[in-house]
Amino acid sequence: MKEKVLHTKFKEAFDKVSATTQDFPPDVLLQFYALYKQAAQKNSFNNIEGEHQLVSAFKLNALLQVKHLTEDQAKEEYIKLAEKYLK
C-alpha cells in the first residue's frame, strides 16, 4: 500500500475508533493502544503519574508485543483491527 494511502486509511481508522461509543474488551483496547503507539510514536512509553502500576505493566507488555513491527506494518495492523471490531 502506498505510504500516503496507508497514512490516510490509518488516520480514518483512528478517527473511527476514537469516536465510537462501542465498548471493546480490555485486550483489544491494549492492541489498539500498542499499534497506535508503534505506528505514530515509535518506541515511546510514558509512565503516567498516578496511573496504577498494573495498568502501566499491561500497556508496556502490549508495546513489547508489537515492537518488531515497522511503522507501516503497525498502521496496517491497526486498520485491520479497526475493520474487525467496528460495526
N, C-alpha and C positions, 0 to 999 in steps of 0.2 A: 504494500500500500504506500502510495506516495506520502512524503512527510507532511505536506500541507493538508491533504485529505485526512490523514491519520490524526493530526492535531485538531482539526475541525470536528471529526467524529468523537474524539476523546472529550473535547470541551462540551459537546452536545450531551454525551453520556453523563458527564459530571454534573451538568446543569440539571438534567432529569433526575438523577439520584439525589441531588441536593434539594430539589423542590418537592419531591414526593412525600406524601404523608404515610406511605406504606411502611409497615414495620418489617424490619429484616431481622433474622436470627443474629445473635451476637457474633458468631463465627463469620457470617457473611459481611457484617459491618467491618470486622477486622480485615477481611480480604480487600474490601473497598479502600479502607484506610491505607493499608500497606501498598497496594498497587498505585494509588494516587501519589503517595509519598515517593515511591520509586520512579514514577513517571515524571513528576513535577519538581521534586526537590531531592534529587539523588542523594542517598546515604545520609539523610538527616533524621535525627531523633532528638526530640526535646522532652525532657522530663519536666512536666508542668508542675509547678509548686502547688502543693495541696492535693494533687491527684493521688488517688490511692495507689500504693505500690503494686498491688495485684493488677490493676488496670495497666500501669506502665509496663509490667512484665509481659502481659498479653500483647500489647502493642509492639514491644521490642521483638517478641517471638514471631509475630506476623511479618515484621520487617525483615527478619533474618530469613524467612521462608521465600522471600521474593528478591533477595539481594543479587541473585545470579542473573536476573532479567535486565536487559538493556532498557533504556527509557522507552524506546519504541515498542518493545515487547510488553512492557508493563502497560502501556496505553492500549495495546491490542487486547490484552487480558482483561483490563478494566472494562472495555467496550463489550466484550463477550459476557462478562459477569453482569453488566447492566442489562444487556439483552435477555439474559437468562432469568433475572429476577424481577424486572419491571413488567408490570402487567398493563 
